[in-house]
Amino acid sequence: MTATTPPGIADIHRAAARLSGLIVETPLIESPELNKRFGARILFKPETLQRTGSFKFRGAYNKLSSLSEEERRRGVVAFSSGNHAQGVAASAAMFGVKAVIAMPADAPAMKIGNVRKMGAEVVPFDRFRDDRMTVVGPYIERGMVLVPPFDDPAIIAGQGTIGLELMRQVEALGVGLDAVLVPCGGGGLSSGISVAVKDASPGTAVWAVEPEHFDDTRRSLAAGARVANAPGHSSICDAILTAEPGVITFEINRRNLAGGIAVSDKATAQAMRDAMAYLKLVVEPGGCVGLAALSSGEIELAGKCIAVVLSGGNVDFGTYAGIMAAA
């Protein structure tokens, strides 16, 4: 696997071996109430329970594992709104590696605080005005190794281990899986999961779910080429707000995904309340878009078995309390 070659199922199995004993094999959970509401069997994969509170540790650790000793000695640099930052910071601490993370100044305070607690240096920037590569450029020039948030084969392979777990767990339940709904920013999670799911069950549909106005993957899939988001919009889903799909991730998603679904902030907020009420889980906005998509009418649910990835649970208390109270 080179720096630009899309990972295959063998790469995901190798990532799973590296992560063995270090990650939480998150369970599949379901709610009789939600199953009844949607007329389907809905299996939730809560990466909210993962190390650092999101799926991002999987890819970050796999990436750092793939570096040489000499590269790790030089340190690593990344840019992230928070979950990738925490995954990189935690992985770097485990390897004893210096980490510098560029984070949007408006990222949730919980995420910024967690990154600093793990020992990484935080460099703030304006997500709407500053170019992220320009912010991290000086550190790369000093020799630090960039750990991209999604468009990297080792990152994608690490995220794909969720798909391995999912398909193994579904098989143990003795059910066939009709579709998987995956939160999507740059596409690392959806592309990695799709490789594993399609290897085990080619007939299972994999859908990317994005916030309204940040549905670059949905529109890119429809256009057959990468399309960027228009500027000037905002969303509560800070964890999955990206400008356009990755080059490698889109190549995989173009082959594997059934399509994309865009959901409103209002629907996402309601999904967060449903996750608390029926699953007893705290899920951040970007992590809950898959649950929101169940109410979108975009996919057939009746009598189906659907898996929903809840990708993270790192949300500031004040933000969460406000969304819960708005019911």
MARRO-371863 format. One line per field, with one value per residue (C-alpha): residue in three letters; x, y, z. Coordinates in Angstrom, 1 decimal. Layout:
residues N
aa = ALA	...
X = X	...
Y = Y	...
Z = Z	...
END
This chain:
residues 327
aa = MET	THR	ALA	THR	THR	PRO	PRO	GLY	ILE	ALA	ASP	ILE	HIS	ARG	ALA	ALA	ALA	ARG	LEU	SER	GLY	LEU	ILE	VAL	GLU	THR	PRO	LEU	ILE	GLU	SER	PRO	GLU	LEU	ASN	LYS	ARG	PHE	GLY	ALA	ARG	ILE	LEU	PHE	LYS	PRO	GLU	THR	LEU	GLN	ARG	THR	GLY	SER	PHE	LYS	PHE	ARG	GLY	ALA	TYR	ASN	LYS	LEU	SER	SER	LEU	SER	GLU	GLU	GLU	ARG	ARG	ARG	GLY	VAL	VAL	ALA	PHE	SER	SER	GLY	ASN	HIS	ALA	GLN	GLY	VAL	ALA	ALA	SER	ALA	ALA	MET	PHE	GLY	VAL	LYS	ALA	VAL	ILE	ALA	MET	PRO	ALA	ASP	ALA	PRO	ALA	MET	LYS	ILE	GLY	ASN	VAL	ARG	LYS	MET	GLY	ALA	GLU	VAL	VAL	PRO	PHE	ASP	ARG	PHE	ARG	ASP	ASP	ARG	MET	THR	VAL	VAL	GLY	PRO	TYR	ILE	GLU	ARG	GLY	MET	VAL	LEU	VAL	PRO	PRO	PHE	ASP	ASP	PRO	ALA	ILE	ILE	ALA	GLY	GLN	GLY	THR	ILE	GLY	LEU	GLU	LEU	MET	ARG	GLN	VAL	GLU	ALA	LEU	GLY	VAL	GLY	LEU	ASP	ALA	VAL	LEU	VAL	PRO	CYS	GLY	GLY	GLY	GLY	LEU	SER	SER	GLY	ILE	SER	VAL	ALA	VAL	LYS	ASP	ALA	SER	PRO	GLY	THR	ALA	VAL	TRP	ALA	VAL	GLU	PRO	GLU	HIS	PHE	ASP	ASP	THR	ARG	ARG	SER	LEU	ALA	ALA	GLY	ALA	ARG	VAL	ALA	ASN	ALA	PRO	GLY	HIS	SER	SER	ILE	CYS	ASP	ALA	ILE	LEU	THR	ALA	GLU	PRO	GLY	VAL	ILE	THR	PHE	GLU	ILE	ASN	ARG	ARG	ASN	LEU	ALA	GLY	GLY	ILE	ALA	VAL	SER	ASP	LYS	ALA	THR	ALA	GLN	ALA	MET	ARG	ASP	ALA	MET	ALA	TYR	LEU	LYS	LEU	VAL	VAL	GLU	PRO	GLY	GLY	CYS	VAL	GLY	LEU	ALA	ALA	LEU	SER	SER	GLY	GLU	ILE	GLU	LEU	ALA	GLY	LYS	CYS	ILE	ALA	VAL	VAL	LEU	SER	GLY	GLY	ASN	VAL	ASP	PHE	GLY	THR	TYR	ALA	GLY	ILE	MET	ALA	ALA	ALA
X = 0.0	1.5	0.6	-1.9	-3.1	-6.6	-6.5	-8.0	-9.4	-6.0	-4.9	-7.9	-7.1	-3.6	-4.9	-7.2	-4.1	-2.2	-5.2	-6.0	-6.1	-5.9	-9.4	-12.9	-14.8	-17.9	-21.1	-24.3	-27.3	-30.9	-34.1	-37.5	-39.1	-37.0	-37.4	-41.2	-41.1	-39.2	-40.7	-37.2	-34.5	-32.0	-28.6	-26.5	-22.7	-21.7	-18.2	-19.1	-17.8	-14.4	-11.1	-11.1	-14.9	-14.9	-13.8	-10.8	-8.4	-8.5	-7.1	-4.7	-3.1	-2.8	-1.2	1.4	2.1	2.9	5.6	9.3	11.1	12.9	9.6	8.2	11.2	10.5	7.0	3.6	1.3	-2.4	-5.4	-8.8	-12.0	-11.5	-12.0	-9.1	-7.1	-7.8	-7.1	-3.7	-2.9	-3.7	-1.7	1.3	1.3	1.3	4.3	6.1	5.9	5.6	2.3	1.2	-2.5	-4.1	-7.7	-10.4	-10.7	-14.4	-14.0	-15.8	-13.9	-14.1	-12.2	-9.5	-9.1	-8.8	-6.1	-4.0	-4.5	-3.0	0.1	-0.3	0.3	-2.8	-2.4	-5.8	-7.0	-10.1	-11.9	-13.6	-10.7	-7.4	-6.1	-5.3	-2.3	-0.9	-1.3	0.6	3.0	5.8	5.8	6.0	8.9	10.6	10.3	7.2	5.0	1.5	-1.3	-4.2	-7.8	-9.2	-7.4	-4.7	-4.6	-3.5	-6.2	-8.9	-7.8	-7.9	-11.5	-12.4	-11.9	-15.3	-16.7	-14.9	-16.4	-19.8	-20.0	-18.7	-21.3	-24.1	-23.1	-23.1	-26.7	-27.7	-29.2	-28.6	-27.7	-29.6	-27.9	-25.3	-25.6	-22.3	-21.6	-19.4	-17.1	-14.1	-15.1	-12.5	-15.0	-17.5	-14.8	-13.1	-16.3	-17.5	-14.5	-15.0	-18.8	-18.7	-16.1	-18.3	-21.7	-21.6	-25.4	-25.4	-25.9	-23.6	-24.8	-22.9	-24.8	-23.9	-25.3	-27.3	-25.0	-22.0	-23.2	-20.2	-19.9	-23.6	-23.3	-20.0	-21.4	-24.3	-21.9	-19.3	-16.6	-15.4	-17.6	-16.8	-19.3	-20.3	-19.0	-21.1	-23.0	-22.8	-24.0	-24.1	-22.2	-18.7	-17.0	-17.9	-17.7	-15.2	-14.8	-14.8	-14.3	-10.8	-9.1	-8.6	-11.8	-13.9	-12.3	-13.4	-16.8	-17.6	-17.2	-18.9	-21.5	-25.2	-25.4	-25.5	-28.2	-28.2	-30.0	-30.9	-29.6	-33.2	-33.4	-29.9	-30.9	-34.0	-31.8	-29.6	-32.6	-33.7	-30.3	-30.5	-34.1	-34.0	-30.3	-29.1	-26.2	-24.7	-23.9	-22.4	-24.2	-21.9	-22.0	-25.8	-26.6	-27.0	-29.9	-31.3	-31.2	-33.7	-36.4	-35.4	-37.4	-34.4	-34.1	-36.5	-36.8	-39.9	-38.9	-35.2	-32.2	-30.2	-26.9	-26.2	-22.8	-22.8	-19.4	-18.6	-19.8	-17.6	-19.9	-19.7	-22.0	-23.7	-24.3	-25.7	-27.9	-29.4	-30.2	-31.8	-33.9	-35.2	-37.4
Y = 0.0	3.3	6.8	7.2	3.6	2.9	0.3	-3.1	-5.7	-7.1	-3.6	-3.4	-6.8	-5.7	-2.5	-4.7	-6.7	-3.6	-2.3	-5.5	-5.0	-1.2	-0.4	-1.0	-3.5	-1.4	-3.5	-3.5	-2.2	-1.7	-0.2	-1.9	1.6	2.8	-0.6	-0.1	3.5	2.7	-0.7	-2.1	-3.7	-0.9	-1.9	0.9	0.8	3.3	4.6	7.1	4.4	4.2	5.3	9.2	9.1	8.6	6.3	8.5	6.7	3.7	5.5	7.7	4.8	2.8	5.7	6.2	2.5	2.7	5.3	4.5	5.1	8.0	9.6	9.3	10.9	14.0	14.3	14.5	17.4	17.3	19.6	18.8	20.2	17.8	14.1	13.4	15.7	13.6	10.4	11.7	13.2	9.9	7.8	10.1	9.9	6.1	6.2	8.9	11.2	15.0	16.2	19.6	19.9	22.9	23.3	25.7	28.4	27.7	23.9	22.6	23.5	19.9	18.7	21.4	20.7	17.0	17.4	19.5	17.1	14.3	16.4	17.8	21.4	23.2	25.9	27.7	28.9	30.4	27.6	30.0	32.3	30.2	27.5	24.5	23.4	26.9	26.7	23.4	24.1	25.5	22.3	20.1	22.2	21.5	17.7	16.8	14.2	15.2	12.8	13.7	13.5	11.2	11.1	8.6	4.8	4.0	6.3	4.7	1.2	1.9	3.3	0.2	-2.0	-0.8	-2.6	-5.8	-5.7	-4.8	-7.7	-10.2	-9.1	-9.2	-12.7	-13.7	-12.4	-14.5	-11.7	-10.3	-6.6	-4.5	-1.2	0.7	4.5	6.2	9.8	11.5	14.4	13.8	10.2	8.3	6.5	5.7	4.5	2.3	0.8	0.2	-1.8	-4.2	-4.4	-5.0	-7.7	-9.6	-8.8	-7.3	-6.8	-4.6	-0.9	1.7	5.2	8.4	10.8	14.5	17.8	20.0	22.5	20.2	17.3	17.4	13.6	13.2	15.8	14.4	10.9	12.3	14.3	11.5	13.9	15.7	18.8	21.3	22.9	26.5	28.8	30.8	28.0	26.7	23.6	22.2	19.1	20.5	17.1	16.5	19.9	19.5	21.5	18.6	14.8	13.4	12.1	8.6	8.5	9.6	6.9	4.3	5.8	6.2	2.5	1.3	3.7	3.5	7.3	10.1	11.6	15.2	15.9	19.2	20.4	20.2	16.5	15.9	17.6	15.4	12.3	13.3	13.5	10.1	8.6	9.8	8.8	5.3	4.3	6.1	7.5	10.9	11.4	14.6	16.2	15.0	11.5	11.3	12.2	8.5	8.2	11.4	9.9	7.1	9.8	11.3	9.0	8.5	4.8	1.9	0.7	-1.5	-5.0	-4.3	-4.6	-1.4	-0.6	2.9	4.1	6.6	8.0	10.2	11.6	14.6	17.5	20.4	20.2	23.5	22.7	19.3	20.7	23.3	20.7	18.4	21.2	22.3	19.3
Z = 0.0	-1.1	0.0	-2.8	-3.3	-2.0	0.8	0.2	2.6	3.4	4.6	6.9	8.4	9.0	10.7	12.9	14.0	15.0	16.9	18.7	22.4	22.1	20.9	22.2	20.0	20.2	20.5	18.4	20.3	19.4	20.7	20.5	20.4	17.4	15.6	16.0	14.8	11.7	11.0	10.7	12.7	13.4	14.8	16.2	16.3	19.0	18.4	21.1	23.4	21.6	23.0	22.8	22.3	18.5	15.8	14.9	17.2	14.9	11.9	13.8	15.6	12.4	10.6	13.4	13.4	9.7	10.2	10.6	13.8	12.1	11.1	14.5	16.0	13.9	15.4	13.8	12.9	12.0	11.5	12.9	14.5	17.4	17.0	14.7	16.9	19.9	18.0	16.9	20.3	22.1	19.5	19.7	23.5	23.3	20.9	22.9	19.8	19.8	18.3	17.0	16.1	14.3	15.5	14.6	17.2	17.4	17.9	21.0	24.2	25.4	22.3	22.6	26.3	25.7	23.1	25.4	28.3	26.1	25.7	22.2	21.3	19.9	17.2	16.7	13.3	11.7	9.9	7.5	6.7	7.1	4.8	7.0	5.0	5.3	9.0	9.3	6.5	8.8	10.9	7.9	6.6	9.9	9.2	11.1	9.5	8.4	9.7	7.4	8.8	6.1	2.7	3.6	3.0	6.5	8.0	5.8	6.6	10.4	10.1	8.0	11.1	12.1	9.1	10.0	13.5	12.2	9.7	12.2	14.8	12.3	11.3	14.9	15.2	12.2	10.2	6.8	6.6	4.0	4.5	6.5	7.3	7.9	8.9	6.3	6.3	4.0	3.5	5.4	7.6	4.8	2.4	4.9	6.2	2.6	1.7	4.6	4.2	0.5	0.9	3.3	1.8	-1.8	-1.7	1.4	0.5	2.2	2.4	3.3	5.5	5.6	6.9	4.6	2.7	3.4	1.2	-1.0	-1.2	-2.1	-4.9	-6.0	-6.3	-8.4	-10.6	-11.0	-10.0	-6.8	-6.1	-3.4	-1.0	-1.5	1.2	3.6	5.4	9.0	10.8	14.3	12.9	13.5	13.3	9.6	8.0	5.1	1.9	-0.5	-0.6	-0.5	-3.7	-2.4	-0.3	-3.3	-5.6	-3.1	-2.4	-6.1	-6.5	-3.3	-2.1	-2.9	-2.6	-0.1	2.2	3.5	6.8	8.4	11.8	13.1	12.2	13.7	16.9	17.2	16.5	19.4	21.7	20.4	21.1	24.7	25.2	23.6	23.5	26.6	24.6	24.4	20.7	19.2	16.2	13.5	15.0	14.9	11.3	10.4	12.9	11.5	8.0	9.1	9.1	5.7	3.5	1.3	1.9	2.1	5.8	6.0	7.1	6.5	8.8	8.9	10.7	11.8	12.9	15.7	15.1	18.1	21.4	22.1	22.6	25.0	27.9	27.2	23.6	24.5	27.2	24.9	22.3	24.8	26.3	22.9	22.6
END
